[in-house]
Amino acid sequence: MQKGQKPKMMNSILGCKTLNTKSFRSKSHDYPEEIIAIKSNLYDEAFNQWLEVGDYASRPPGELHGPFKTDAGSVILEKSHSNQSLKK
């Protein structure tokens, strides 16, 4: 990858035992993002919805999501498509 070049896709596995991001408020990105819940559940306040095991979400650029919380723990696979950023 050349200097200044964005990766085509970034994959992350995010895990936690407990979580509450209310103090961070909702957020958005200027690129598409996909997530799938691998373990347990995660509450997304922006959608007033619990993501359960196997749930999938596709977020277009600019879509608000979060804050998040879980008491039972959660593992999420996240794909960020930063090469499709609206900011060039």
FIKOLZA-1660 file (N, C-alpha, C; in steps of 0.1 Angstrom, whole numbers, plus 5000, padded with zeros to 4 digits):
% residues 88
   i   px   py   pz ch aa at
   1 5008 4988 5000  A  M  N
   1 5000 5000 5000  A  M CA
   1 5009 5012 5000  A  M  C
   2 5006 5022 4992  A  Q  N
   2 5013 5034 4991  A  Q CA
   2 5009 5044 5001  A  Q  C
   3 5019 5053 5005  A  K  N
   3 5016 5063 5015  A  K CA
   3 5004 5071 5011  A  K  C
   4 4995 5073 5020  A  G  N
   4 4982 5081 5018  A  G CA
   4 4971 5073 5012  A  G  C
   5 4974 5061 5008  A  Q  N
   5 4963 5052 5002  A  Q CA
   5 4955 5046 5013  A  Q  C
   6 4942 5045 5011  A  K  N
   6 4934 5039 5021  A  K CA
   6 4932 5024 5018  A  K  C
   7 4931 5016 5029  A  P  N
   7 4929 5002 5026  A  P CA
   7 4915 5000 5021  A  P  C
   8 4913 4989 5013  A  K  N
   8 4900 4987 5007  A  K CA
   8 4890 4983 5017  A  K  C
   9 4894 4976 5027  A  M  N
   9 4885 4972 5037  A  M CA
   9 4892 4969 5050  A  M  C
  10 4886 4972 5061  A  M  N
  10 4892 4969 5074  A  M CA
  10 4883 4960 5082  A  M  C
  11 4888 4949 5087  A  N  N
  11 4879 4940 5095  A  N CA
  11 4884 4941 5109  A  N  C
  12 4874 4941 5118  A  S  N
  12 4877 4941 5132  A  S CA
  12 4868 4932 5139  A  S  C
  13 4873 4925 5150  A  I  N
  13 4864 4917 5159  A  I CA
  13 4864 4925 5172  A  I  C
  14 4853 4929 5176  A  L  N
  14 4851 4937 5188  A  L CA
  14 4845 4929 5199  A  L  C
  15 4850 4928 5210  A  G  N
  15 4845 4920 5221  A  G CA
  15 4845 4927 5234  A  G  C
  16 4835 4924 5243  A  C  N
  16 4835 4930 5256  A  C CA
  16 4826 4922 5265  A  C  C
  17 4829 4923 5278  A  K  N
  17 4820 4916 5288  A  K CA
  17 4808 4925 5292  A  K  C
  18 4811 4937 5294  A  T  N
  18 4800 4947 5297  A  T CA
  18 4804 4960 5289  A  T  C
  19 4794 4967 5286  A  L  N
  19 4797 4979 5278  A  L CA
  19 4785 4989 5279  A  L  C
  20 4788 5002 5280  A  N  N
  20 4778 5012 5279  A  N CA
  20 4785 5025 5274  A  N  C
  21 4782 5028 5261  A  T  N
  21 4789 5040 5255  A  T CA
  21 4780 5052 5255  A  T  C
  22 4771 5053 5264  A  K  N
  22 4761 5065 5264  A  K CA
  22 4769 5078 5264  A  K  C
  23 4780 5079 5271  A  S  N
  23 4787 5091 5272  A  S CA
  23 4793 5095 5259  A  S  C
  24 4795 5086 5250  A  F  N
  24 4801 5089 5237  A  F CA
  24 4790 5094 5226  A  F  C
  25 4777 5092 5230  A  R  N
  25 4766 5095 5221  A  R CA
  25 4766 5087 5208  A  R  C
  26 4757 5090 5199  A  S  N
  26 4757 5084 5186  A  S CA
  26 4768 5088 5177  A  S  C
  27 4772 5080 5167  A  K  N
  27 4782 5084 5158  A  K CA
  27 4779 5080 5144  A  K  C
  28 4786 5085 5135  A  S  N
  28 4785 5081 5121  A  S CA
  28 4798 5081 5114  A  S  C
  29 4799 5075 5102  A  H  N
  29 4812 5075 5095  A  H CA
  29 4809 5080 5080  A  H  C
  30 4819 5084 5073  A  D  N
  30 4817 5088 5060  A  D CA
  30 4819 5077 5050  A  D  C
  31 4819 5065 5054  A  Y  N
  31 4820 5053 5046  A  Y CA
  31 4810 5042 5051  A  Y  C
  32 4807 5032 5042  A  P  N
  32 4798 5021 5046  A  P CA
  32 4805 5012 5056  A  P  C
  33 4797 5006 5064  A  E  N
  33 4801 4997 5074  A  E CA
  33 4791 4985 5076  A  E  C
  34 4796 4973 5078  A  E  N
  34 4788 4962 5080  A  E CA
  34 4791 4955 5093  A  E  C
  35 4781 4950 5101  A  I  N
  35 4784 4943 5113  A  I CA
  35 4776 4930 5114  A  I  C
  36 4781 4920 5121  A  I  N
  36 4773 4908 5124  A  I CA
  36 4776 4905 5138  A  I  C
  37 4766 4901 5146  A  A  N
  37 4767 4898 5160  A  A CA
  37 4771 4883 5160  A  A  C
  38 4783 4880 5166  A  I  N
  38 4788 4866 5167  A  I CA
  38 4784 4860 5180  A  I  C
  39 4783 4868 5191  A  K  N
  39 4780 4862 5204  A  K CA
  39 4772 4872 5212  A  K  C
  40 4762 4866 5219  A  S  N
  40 4753 4874 5229  A  S CA
  40 4745 4885 5222  A  S  C
  41 4744 4896 5229  A  N  N
  41 4735 4907 5224  A  N CA
  41 4742 4920 5226  A  N  C
  42 4737 4930 5218  A  L  N
  42 4742 4944 5219  A  L CA
  42 4730 4953 5216  A  L  C
  43 4728 4963 5224  A  Y  N
  43 4717 4972 5222  A  Y CA
  43 4722 4985 5215  A  Y  C
  44 4716 4988 5204  A  D  N
  44 4719 5000 5196  A  D CA
  44 4708 5011 5199  A  D  C
  45 4711 5021 5207  A  E  N
  45 4701 5031 5211  A  E CA
  45 4695 5039 5199  A  E  C
  46 4703 5041 5189  A  A  N
  46 4699 5049 5177  A  A CA
  46 4687 5042 5170  A  A  C
  47 4687 5029 5171  A  F  N
  47 4676 5021 5164  A  F CA
  47 4666 5015 5175  A  F  C
  48 4669 5017 5188  A  N  N
  48 4661 5011 5198  A  N CA
  48 4659 4996 5196  A  N  C
  49 4670 4990 5193  A  Q  N
  49 4670 4976 5189  A  Q CA
  49 4682 4968 5195  A  Q  C
  50 4679 4955 5199  A  W  N
  50 4689 4946 5204  A  W CA
  50 4694 4938 5192  A  W  C
  51 4707 4937 5190  A  L  N
  51 4713 4929 5180  A  L CA
  51 4716 4915 5187  A  L  C
  52 4710 4905 5182  A  E  N
  52 4712 4891 5188  A  E CA
  52 4722 4883 5179  A  E  C
  53 4726 4872 5184  A  V  N
  53 4735 4863 5176  A  V CA
  53 4730 4861 5162  A  V  C
  54 4739 4864 5152  A  G  N
  54 4735 4862 5138  A  G CA
  54 4729 4874 5131  A  G  C
  55 4725 4884 5139  A  D  N
  55 4720 4896 5133  A  D CA
  55 4730 4904 5125  A  D  C
  56 4726 4910 5114  A  Y  N
  56 4735 4917 5105  A  Y CA
  56 4730 4931 5103  A  Y  C
  57 4739 4940 5102  A  A  N
  57 4735 4954 5099  A  A CA
  57 4744 4960 5088  A  A  C
  58 4739 4967 5079  A  S  N
  58 4746 4974 5069  A  S CA
  58 4743 4988 5070  A  S  C
  59 4754 4996 5073  A  R  N
  59 4752 5010 5075  A  R CA
  59 4758 5018 5064  A  R  C
  60 4749 5026 5057  A  P  N
  60 4754 5035 5047  A  P CA
  60 4762 5047 5053  A  P  C
  61 4770 5053 5045  A  P  N
  61 4777 5065 5050  A  P CA
  61 4768 5075 5056  A  P  C
  62 4772 5080 5068  A  G  N
  62 4764 5091 5075  A  G CA
  62 4753 5086 5084  A  G  C
  63 4750 5072 5084  A  E  N
  63 4740 5067 5093  A  E CA
  63 4744 5067 5107  A  E  C
  64 4736 5073 5116  A  L  N
  64 4739 5073 5130  A  L CA
  64 4737 5060 5136  A  L  C
  65 4745 5056 5146  A  H  N
  65 4744 5043 5153  A  H CA
  65 4750 5045 5167  A  H  C
  66 4745 5037 5176  A  G  N
  66 4749 5039 5190  A  G CA
  66 4742 5050 5197  A  G  C
  67 4745 5052 5210  A  P  N
  67 4754 5045 5218  A  P CA
  67 4750 5030 5220  A  P  C
  68 4759 5022 5225  A  F  N
  68 4757 5008 5226  A  F CA
  68 4758 5004 5241  A  F  C
  69 4751 4992 5244  A  K  N
  69 4753 4987 5257  A  K CA
  69 4750 4972 5257  A  K  C
  70 4757 4965 5266  A  T  N
  70 4754 4951 5268  A  T CA
  70 4758 4947 5283  A  T  C
  71 4750 4939 5289  A  D  N
  71 4754 4934 5303  A  D CA
  71 4759 4919 5302  A  D  C
  72 4755 4913 5291  A  A  N
  72 4759 4898 5290  A  A CA
  72 4771 4896 5282  A  A  C
  73 4777 4906 5276  A  G  N
  73 4789 4904 5268  A  G CA
  73 4785 4904 5253  A  G  C
  74 4794 4907 5245  A  S  N
  74 4791 4907 5231  A  S CA
  74 4804 4906 5222  A  S  C
  75 4803 4899 5211  A  V  N
  75 4814 4899 5201  A  V CA
  75 4808 4902 5188  A  V  C
  76 4814 4912 5181  A  I  N
  76 4808 4918 5168  A  I CA
  76 4820 4917 5158  A  I  C
  77 4816 4912 5146  A  L  N
  77 4826 4914 5135  A  L CA
  77 4821 4926 5127  A  L  C
  78 4831 4935 5125  A  E  N
  78 4828 4948 5118  A  E CA
  78 4837 4949 5106  A  E  C
  79 4831 4952 5095  A  K  N
  79 4838 4955 5082  A  K CA
  79 4836 4970 5079  A  K  C
  80 4847 4977 5078  A  S  N
  80 4846 4991 5074  A  S CA
  80 4852 4993 5060  A  S  C
  81 4844 4999 5051  A  H  N
  81 4848 5000 5037  A  H CA
  81 4853 5015 5035  A  H  C
  82 4864 5018 5041  A  S  N
  82 4870 5031 5041  A  S CA
  82 4873 5036 5027  A  S  C
  83 4876 5027 5018  A  N  N
  83 4879 5031 5004  A  N CA
  83 4867 5037 4997  A  N  C
  84 4855 5035 5003  A  Q  N
  84 4843 5041 4997  A  Q CA
  84 4838 5053 5004  A  Q  C
  85 4848 5060 5010  A  S  N
  85 4845 5072 5018  A  S CA
  85 4839 5083 5009  A  S  C
  86 4830 5091 5015  A  L  N
  86 4824 5102 5007  A  L CA
  86 4834 5113 5007  A  L  C
  87 4844 5114 5016  A  K  N
  87 4854 5124 5016  A  K CA
  87 4865 5119 5007  A  K  C
  88 4868 5126 4997  A  K  N
  88 4879 5122 4987  A  K CA
  88 4891 5131 4989  A  K  C
% end
